[in-house]
Amino acid sequence: MGSLVNSNRPVQDEEHALDTVGSIATHVENGFTMAAVGDLLYARPVTKGYHPGLADVLKIFHGADVTFGNLETNILDVQSKGCPQAEYGGAYLISAPELGGDLRSMGFNMVSRANNHTLDWGIEGMRETTRALDENGITHAGAGENLAQAGAARFLETPRGRVALVSFATTFEPMARACDQAGEAPGRPGLNPLRLAKSIVVTPEMLENLRQVRETLPWYAPPPKDASRVVIGGVVFKAGQKAGYSFEPNPRDVDNILRNVRRGKQFADFCIATNHGHEPGEFSRDPADYEQTFARKTIDAGADAYINHGPHHVRAIEIYKGRPIFYGLGNFFNEDLRTPVGADMFETYGKDPRVDTDAEVTVDEVARGYPTPEGFVSISGAVYYESVVAVSRYEDNQLAQLRLYPIELGRSKRLANRGVPRLAPEPQAKAILERLQTLSKPFGPPIEIDNGVGLIRLQPGSAQRSV
């Protein structure tokens, strides 16, 4: 294992050594570059296929020290390992065994694993995905044999610095959550969670009406002491200025994640904290109410970048203390046609596997959306096939420039061929970047549009001036 301190910053005394180990500063060589994309909804190899425009997108990755994406699928031979689970992430996301090598050929060297599809094919699917990534030298984090392994930072060696990755998810199926050993009870394989307590926000007048409803129902326990909330059937309502949703992160999960971010940075020169969170829902262009505070905490703990994925469309970009916060990078792949489909999904969409095909189930899933506790959520609109590749370049250990390359995923193509990226043509590229400008305006960074590419320029010392 390498030294905890940068070789260009020699330790002169014990006090300095302790300060250096505890430092959250960036320690990369000039020209360090991170290319980041969102969700890899990716079922079949693409590098050897006919996908016009893909090669131009992959050129963006050339020269990057880190090329990151969220692996929202399982890589395995479904005929020999695992089975479809009763709890799954809305659709069974399963990919061919060749995807490990395909990811590497495209340039990906770091992926997150914690998301609502981590255990679609059970523990065996999770383990086979680990094996496929390890065999192809792709650093991954967020899933493991217990919570300690799932939450730990994983490391990538690059010529310009060692990079740590801490992956976690706020959107996941309950049984997918990893846990540690407790006494004689063994740990549980799964993902690294950030549990959220969800409340429905209503006006004060609505809350009073709900309180009257609660008091007319037969209850076997006294009402909660907190008069600002009403609980009906396990659903929490609280007062606010307008209707919506509110989320409170689990303090224990927060502490666990921040400790792993801090530890990751202590052993690395650059640290990425990445969350898979759909909240408050795909319908929302804005991040959930908890997320800005939490994202900033990860940076205060040592993260050099915070990347969220999950909403399946782009959200705002913020620069905090000179470090990027991506509230949603959208989809890099969005391959709709998937196979095999488990029996539970046939039942959900009213199909019969003796009559209907996997593709016909998928058509309904794309049209109606996937099931959630609130009902079906559609992700078939144009915005789900538009996103960006974000390329961050560092000079003098500060973010110097952030470039945003608009891409589109062939929404107009037939189902079997859509979902593979190409550079967005004008005026689509302009529309994507203007959408990002609007979404990011409340968060501060001005996004220029230069020859079809978004650009955020930072001046020296901006890390100290950022708020």
C-alpha positions as CSV (number, residue, x, y, z in Angstrom):
1,M,0.0,0.0,0.0
2,G,1.3,3.5,-0.9
3,S,2.1,6.3,1.5
4,L,-0.8,8.3,3.0
5,V,0.9,11.5,1.9
6,N,1.7,12.9,-1.5
7,S,5.2,12.2,-2.5
8,N,5.7,15.8,-3.5
9,R,4.9,16.9,0.1
10,P,7.5,15.3,2.3
11,V,6.7,14.8,6.0
12,Q,9.0,17.0,8.1
13,D,7.7,16.2,11.6
14,E,5.1,14.2,13.5
15,E,2.7,17.2,13.8
16,H,2.8,17.8,10.1
17,A,2.3,14.1,9.4
18,L,-0.9,14.1,11.4
19,D,-2.2,17.2,9.7
20,T,-1.5,15.7,6.3
21,V,-3.2,12.5,7.1
22,G,-6.3,14.4,8.3
23,S,-6.3,16.8,5.3
24,I,-9.2,16.9,2.9
25,A,-7.3,18.8,0.2
26,T,-7.0,17.4,-3.3
27,H,-3.6,15.9,-4.0
28,V,-3.5,15.1,-7.8
29,E,-1.0,16.0,-10.4
30,N,-1.7,18.8,-12.9
31,G,-4.0,17.7,-15.7
32,F,-5.9,15.1,-13.6
33,T,-9.2,14.5,-15.4
34,M,-12.4,12.8,-14.3
35,A,-15.0,11.8,-16.9
36,A,-18.4,11.0,-15.2
37,V,-21.7,9.7,-16.6
38,G,-24.9,8.6,-15.0
39,D,-26.7,5.3,-15.2
40,L,-25.5,2.4,-17.3
41,L,-28.8,0.7,-18.2
42,Y,-26.9,-1.6,-20.4
43,A,-27.8,-5.2,-21.4
44,R,-25.7,-6.2,-24.4
45,P,-22.1,-5.5,-25.6
46,V,-21.9,-2.5,-27.9
47,T,-18.3,-2.0,-28.8
48,K,-18.3,-4.6,-31.6
49,G,-21.8,-3.8,-32.8
50,Y,-23.3,-1.2,-35.3
51,H,-24.0,1.9,-33.3
52,P,-23.3,5.0,-35.3
53,G,-22.0,7.9,-33.2
54,L,-20.9,5.8,-30.2
55,A,-17.2,6.0,-31.2
56,D,-17.4,9.8,-31.1
57,V,-18.8,9.7,-27.6
58,L,-16.1,7.3,-26.4
59,K,-13.4,9.7,-27.7
60,I,-14.4,12.0,-24.8
61,F,-13.0,9.5,-22.4
62,H,-9.6,9.4,-24.0
63,G,-7.0,10.8,-21.7
64,A,-9.2,10.7,-18.6
65,D,-7.6,9.4,-15.5
66,V,-11.0,8.2,-14.2
67,T,-14.0,7.3,-16.3
68,F,-17.0,6.7,-13.9
69,G,-20.5,5.4,-14.3
70,N,-23.2,3.8,-12.2
71,L,-23.5,0.1,-13.2
72,E,-27.3,-0.4,-13.0
73,T,-27.3,-4.0,-14.0
74,N,-26.0,-7.5,-13.1
75,I,-23.4,-9.2,-15.3
76,L,-23.8,-13.0,-15.4
77,D,-24.8,-16.1,-17.2
78,V,-28.5,-16.4,-16.1
79,Q,-28.7,-20.1,-17.1
80,S,-26.2,-21.1,-14.4
81,K,-26.3,-18.6,-11.6
82,G,-29.0,-17.1,-9.4
83,C,-32.7,-16.4,-10.1
84,P,-35.1,-13.5,-10.4
85,Q,-36.0,-12.1,-6.9
86,A,-39.5,-11.4,-5.7
87,E,-38.1,-7.9,-4.7
88,Y,-36.5,-6.2,-7.6
89,G,-35.9,-2.7,-8.8
90,G,-39.0,-2.2,-11.0
91,A,-37.6,-4.3,-13.9
92,Y,-35.1,-7.1,-14.0
93,L,-31.8,-5.5,-15.2
94,I,-29.6,-8.4,-16.4
95,S,-26.7,-8.2,-18.8
96,A,-24.6,-10.7,-20.8
97,P,-21.4,-12.0,-19.3
98,E,-19.3,-10.2,-22.0
99,L,-20.2,-6.8,-20.5
100,G,-17.2,-6.7,-18.2
101,G,-14.8,-6.7,-21.1
102,D,-17.1,-4.3,-23.0
103,L,-17.0,-1.8,-20.2
104,R,-13.3,-1.9,-20.1
105,S,-13.0,-1.5,-23.9
106,M,-15.1,1.7,-23.7
107,G,-12.7,3.1,-21.1
108,F,-14.7,2.7,-17.9
109,N,-12.3,2.0,-15.0
110,M,-14.5,2.8,-12.0
111,V,-18.2,2.0,-11.4
112,S,-20.7,2.3,-8.5
113,R,-22.8,-0.8,-7.5
114,A,-25.2,0.4,-4.9
115,N,-28.6,0.9,-6.6
116,N,-32.1,-0.5,-6.7
117,H,-31.1,-3.3,-9.1
118,T,-28.1,-4.6,-7.1
119,L,-29.9,-7.8,-6.1
120,D,-32.4,-8.2,-9.0
121,W,-30.9,-11.7,-9.5
122,G,-30.1,-12.4,-5.9
123,I,-26.8,-12.7,-4.1
124,E,-25.5,-15.0,-6.9
125,G,-26.1,-12.2,-9.4
126,M,-24.3,-9.7,-7.2
127,R,-21.3,-12.0,-6.8
128,E,-21.1,-12.9,-10.5
129,T,-21.1,-9.1,-11.3
130,T,-18.2,-8.7,-8.8
131,R,-16.3,-11.4,-10.5
132,A,-16.8,-10.0,-14.0
133,L,-15.6,-6.5,-12.9
134,D,-12.6,-7.9,-11.0
135,E,-11.5,-10.0,-14.0
136,N,-11.5,-6.9,-16.2
137,G,-9.7,-4.6,-13.7
138,I,-12.6,-2.3,-13.1
139,T,-12.7,-0.7,-9.6
140,H,-16.2,-0.9,-8.0
141,A,-17.8,-0.1,-4.7
142,G,-21.1,-0.2,-3.0
143,A,-21.9,-3.9,-2.8
144,G,-20.3,-6.6,-0.7
145,E,-20.6,-9.6,1.6
146,N,-21.5,-7.4,4.6
147,L,-22.0,-3.7,5.4
148,A,-18.3,-3.1,6.1
149,Q,-17.4,-4.4,2.6
150,A,-20.2,-2.7,0.8
151,G,-19.5,0.7,2.5
152,A,-15.7,0.6,2.2
153,A,-13.9,2.9,-0.2
154,R,-12.3,1.1,-3.2
155,F,-9.2,2.4,-5.0
156,L,-7.9,3.0,-8.5
157,E,-4.3,3.7,-9.2
158,T,-3.7,6.3,-11.9
159,P,-0.5,8.1,-13.1
160,R,-1.8,11.3,-11.6
161,G,-3.0,10.1,-8.3
162,R,-4.8,7.3,-6.4
163,V,-8.6,7.6,-6.6
164,A,-11.1,6.4,-3.9
165,L,-14.8,5.6,-4.6
166,V,-17.5,5.4,-1.9
167,S,-20.9,4.2,-3.3
168,F,-24.2,4.2,-1.5
169,A,-27.9,4.3,-2.4
170,T,-31.1,5.9,-1.0
171,T,-33.3,4.1,-3.5
172,F,-33.2,0.3,-3.0
173,E,-35.4,-2.7,-2.1
174,P,-35.5,-3.3,1.7
175,M,-34.0,-6.8,1.5
176,A,-31.0,-5.5,-0.5
177,R,-29.5,-3.6,2.5
178,A,-26.2,-5.1,3.7
179,C,-25.6,-5.5,7.4
180,D,-22.7,-6.5,9.6
181,Q,-22.3,-9.5,12.0
182,A,-24.1,-9.2,15.3
183,G,-22.9,-11.7,17.9
184,E,-23.3,-15.2,16.4
185,A,-25.5,-13.9,13.6
186,P,-23.5,-13.5,10.4
187,G,-23.4,-10.4,8.2
188,R,-25.8,-10.1,5.2
189,P,-24.6,-9.5,1.7
190,G,-26.0,-6.5,-0.1
191,L,-25.6,-2.8,-0.8
192,N,-24.4,0.2,1.2
193,P,-27.6,2.1,2.3
194,L,-28.5,5.6,3.1
195,R,-32.0,5.1,4.5
196,L,-34.4,8.0,4.3
197,A,-37.5,8.7,6.5
198,K,-40.1,10.0,4.1
199,S,-42.8,12.5,5.1
200,I,-45.6,14.0,3.0
201,V,-45.7,17.8,3.3
202,V,-49.2,19.4,3.4
203,T,-50.5,22.9,4.3
204,P,-51.4,23.5,7.9
205,E,-55.1,23.4,7.1
206,M,-54.7,20.0,5.4
207,L,-52.7,18.8,8.4
208,E,-55.5,19.8,10.8
209,N,-58.0,17.9,8.6
210,L,-55.8,14.8,8.7
211,R,-55.5,15.1,12.5
212,Q,-59.3,15.0,12.7
213,V,-59.3,11.9,10.4
214,R,-56.8,10.2,12.6
215,E,-58.8,10.9,15.8
216,T,-61.9,9.3,14.3
217,L,-60.1,6.1,13.6
218,P,-59.8,3.2,16.1
219,W,-56.3,3.6,17.7
220,Y,-54.7,1.4,20.3
221,A,-51.9,3.9,21.2
222,P,-51.8,7.5,22.2
223,P,-51.2,10.1,19.5
224,P,-47.6,11.2,18.9
225,K,-46.2,13.8,21.2
226,D,-45.0,15.8,18.2
227,A,-48.0,18.0,17.3
228,S,-46.4,19.1,14.1
229,R,-46.9,15.7,12.6
230,V,-49.8,13.3,11.9
231,V,-49.2,9.6,11.3
232,I,-51.9,7.6,9.6
233,G,-51.3,3.9,8.7
234,G,-47.5,4.5,9.0
235,V,-47.5,7.5,6.6
236,V,-46.1,10.6,8.2
237,F,-47.6,14.0,7.3
238,K,-46.2,17.4,8.4
239,A,-47.0,21.0,7.7
240,G,-45.3,23.1,5.1
241,Q,-45.8,26.0,2.7
242,K,-46.7,23.7,-0.2
243,A,-47.5,20.1,-0.8
244,G,-44.5,17.8,-1.5
245,Y,-42.2,15.3,0.0
246,S,-39.5,15.6,2.7
247,F,-36.7,13.2,3.6
248,E,-34.6,12.8,6.7
249,P,-31.4,10.7,6.4
250,N,-30.8,8.0,8.9
251,P,-28.1,9.4,11.3
252,R,-26.3,6.0,11.6
253,D,-26.0,5.6,7.9
254,V,-24.8,9.2,7.5
255,D,-22.1,8.6,10.0
256,N,-21.1,5.4,8.3
257,I,-20.8,7.0,4.9
258,L,-19.0,10.1,6.1
259,R,-16.5,7.9,8.0
260,N,-15.8,5.8,4.8
261,V,-15.4,9.0,2.8
262,R,-12.9,10.4,5.3
263,R,-11.1,7.1,5.4
264,G,-11.1,6.9,1.6
265,K,-9.5,10.3,1.3
266,Q,-6.9,9.4,3.9
267,F,-5.7,6.6,1.7
268,A,-6.1,8.4,-1.6
269,D,-5.3,11.7,-3.5
270,F,-8.9,12.1,-4.8
271,C,-12.2,10.8,-3.5
272,I,-15.6,10.4,-5.3
273,A,-18.8,10.0,-3.2
274,T,-21.7,8.7,-5.3
275,N,-25.3,8.2,-4.5
276,H,-28.1,6.4,-6.4
277,G,-31.2,8.3,-5.4
278,H,-34.5,8.7,-7.3
279,E,-36.0,10.9,-4.6
280,P,-38.3,12.8,-4.6
281,G,-39.2,11.0,-7.8
282,E,-38.5,10.9,-11.5
283,F,-41.2,13.6,-11.9
284,S,-39.0,16.1,-10.1
285,R,-36.4,18.3,-11.9
286,D,-35.1,19.3,-8.5
287,P,-33.1,17.2,-5.9
288,A,-34.7,16.0,-2.8
289,D,-34.7,18.4,0.2
290,Y,-32.1,16.6,2.2
291,E,-29.6,16.2,-0.6
292,Q,-27.7,19.5,-0.8
293,T,-26.9,19.5,2.9
294,F,-25.8,15.9,2.7
295,A,-23.8,16.3,-0.5
296,R,-21.9,19.2,1.1
297,K,-21.2,17.1,4.2
298,T,-19.5,14.5,2.0
299,I,-17.3,17.2,0.6
300,D,-16.5,18.6,4.0
301,A,-15.5,15.0,4.9
302,G,-13.0,14.8,2.1
303,A,-14.9,14.0,-1.2
304,D,-13.6,15.8,-4.2
305,A,-16.8,15.2,-6.1
306,Y,-20.4,14.2,-5.3
307,I,-22.2,12.4,-8.1
308,N,-25.9,11.4,-7.9
309,H,-27.6,9.2,-10.4
310,G,-31.1,7.6,-10.5
311,P,-33.6,10.2,-11.6
312,H,-32.8,9.2,-15.2
313,H,-32.6,12.8,-16.3
314,V,-30.2,15.6,-15.7
315,R,-30.5,17.8,-12.6
316,A,-28.6,20.8,-11.4
317,I,-24.8,21.2,-11.0
318,E,-23.3,23.0,-8.0
319,I,-19.8,24.0,-7.2
320,Y,-19.2,23.9,-3.4
321,K,-15.7,24.8,-2.0
322,G,-14.4,24.4,-5.6
323,R,-15.7,20.9,-5.9
324,P,-18.5,19.7,-8.2
325,I,-21.8,18.4,-7.0
326,F,-23.8,16.6,-9.7
327,Y,-27.5,16.2,-8.6
328,G,-28.3,14.0,-11.6
329,L,-26.3,13.0,-14.6
330,G,-29.1,11.2,-16.4
331,N,-28.6,8.0,-18.4
332,F,-25.5,7.1,-20.4
333,F,-27.2,3.9,-21.6
334,N,-30.9,3.3,-21.7
335,E,-31.3,0.0,-23.5
336,D,-35.0,-0.8,-23.1
337,L,-35.2,-4.3,-24.4
338,R,-34.1,-6.8,-21.7
339,T,-34.2,-10.5,-21.2
340,P,-34.9,-12.8,-19.4
341,V,-37.9,-11.3,-17.5
342,G,-38.9,-13.0,-14.2
343,A,-42.4,-14.3,-13.6
344,D,-43.2,-11.6,-11.1
345,M,-42.7,-8.9,-13.8
346,F,-45.1,-10.8,-16.2
347,E,-47.7,-10.8,-13.4
348,T,-47.2,-7.1,-12.6
349,Y,-47.9,-6.1,-16.2
350,G,-50.8,-8.6,-16.7
351,K,-48.8,-10.8,-19.1
352,D,-48.6,-14.6,-19.5
353,P,-45.2,-16.1,-20.1
354,R,-46.9,-19.0,-22.0
355,V,-48.3,-16.5,-24.5
356,D,-46.4,-13.2,-24.3
357,T,-42.7,-12.5,-24.9
358,D,-40.1,-10.7,-22.8
359,A,-40.2,-7.9,-25.4
360,E,-44.0,-7.5,-25.0
361,V,-43.6,-7.1,-21.2
362,T,-40.9,-4.5,-21.8
363,V,-43.1,-2.5,-24.2
364,D,-45.7,-2.3,-21.4
365,E,-43.0,-1.4,-18.9
366,V,-41.7,1.4,-21.1
367,A,-45.2,2.7,-21.8
368,R,-46.6,2.5,-18.3
369,G,-43.4,2.9,-16.3
370,Y,-42.2,0.7,-13.4
371,P,-44.1,0.0,-10.2
372,T,-43.4,2.0,-7.0
373,P,-45.4,2.3,-3.8
374,E,-47.1,5.5,-5.3
375,G,-48.0,3.7,-8.5
376,F,-46.4,3.3,-11.9
377,V,-43.6,5.8,-12.8
378,S,-43.1,6.3,-16.5
379,I,-39.6,7.0,-17.8
380,S,-40.4,7.1,-21.5
381,G,-40.3,10.8,-22.2
382,A,-37.6,12.5,-24.3
383,V,-35.7,13.8,-21.2
384,Y,-34.8,10.2,-20.2
385,Y,-32.9,9.8,-23.5
386,E,-30.9,13.0,-23.1
387,S,-27.9,13.6,-20.8
388,V,-24.3,14.8,-20.6
389,V,-20.8,13.5,-20.2
390,A,-19.1,15.7,-17.5
391,V,-15.4,16.1,-17.8
392,S,-13.6,17.8,-14.9
393,R,-10.0,18.9,-15.2
394,Y,-7.8,19.9,-12.3
395,E,-4.8,22.2,-12.1
396,D,-2.8,23.1,-9.0
397,N,-5.1,20.7,-7.0
398,Q,-8.2,22.7,-7.9
399,L,-11.0,22.2,-10.3
400,A,-10.0,24.4,-13.2
401,Q,-12.7,23.5,-15.8
402,L,-15.8,21.4,-16.2
403,R,-17.0,20.5,-19.7
404,L,-20.5,19.1,-20.4
405,Y,-20.9,17.2,-23.6
406,P,-24.6,16.7,-24.5
407,I,-25.6,13.2,-25.7
408,E,-28.8,11.6,-26.9
409,L,-29.8,7.9,-26.8
410,G,-31.8,7.3,-29.9
411,R,-35.3,7.4,-28.5
412,S,-36.8,7.4,-32.0
413,K,-35.1,4.1,-32.9
414,R,-36.9,0.7,-32.7
415,L,-37.0,-0.8,-29.2
416,A,-34.2,-3.3,-29.8
417,N,-31.7,-0.6,-31.0
418,R,-32.4,2.4,-28.8
419,G,-30.5,3.4,-25.7
420,V,-26.9,3.7,-27.0
421,P,-25.4,7.2,-26.8
422,R,-24.2,9.5,-29.6
423,L,-23.4,13.2,-29.5
424,A,-26.6,15.2,-29.6
425,P,-27.1,17.3,-32.8
426,E,-28.1,20.9,-32.8
427,P,-30.6,22.2,-31.7
428,Q,-31.0,19.2,-29.3
429,A,-27.6,19.8,-27.7
430,K,-28.4,23.5,-27.1
431,A,-31.7,22.5,-25.5
432,I,-30.0,20.1,-23.1
433,L,-27.5,22.6,-22.1
434,E,-30.1,25.4,-21.7
435,R,-32.1,23.0,-19.5
436,L,-29.0,22.5,-17.3
437,Q,-28.4,26.3,-17.2
438,T,-31.9,26.8,-15.9
439,L,-31.7,24.0,-13.3
440,S,-28.3,25.1,-12.0
441,K,-29.0,28.8,-11.8
442,P,-30.2,28.6,-8.1
443,F,-27.1,26.7,-7.2
444,G,-24.7,29.3,-8.6
445,P,-22.3,28.2,-11.3
446,P,-22.7,30.0,-14.6
447,I,-22.7,27.5,-17.5
448,E,-21.5,28.9,-20.8
449,I,-22.3,27.3,-24.1
450,D,-19.3,27.1,-26.3
451,N,-19.6,25.4,-29.7
452,G,-22.3,23.0,-28.5
453,V,-20.4,22.1,-25.2
454,G,-21.3,23.4,-21.7
455,L,-18.5,25.0,-19.9
456,I,-17.9,26.0,-16.2
457,R,-14.7,27.9,-15.7
458,L,-13.2,28.3,-12.2
459,Q,-10.6,30.9,-11.2
460,P,-7.6,30.1,-8.9
461,G,-8.7,30.3,-5.3
462,S,-12.3,29.7,-6.1
463,A,-12.4,26.8,-3.6
464,Q,-12.0,29.4,-0.8
465,R,-14.6,31.7,-2.2
466,S,-17.3,29.1,-3.0
467,V,-20.3,28.9,-0.7
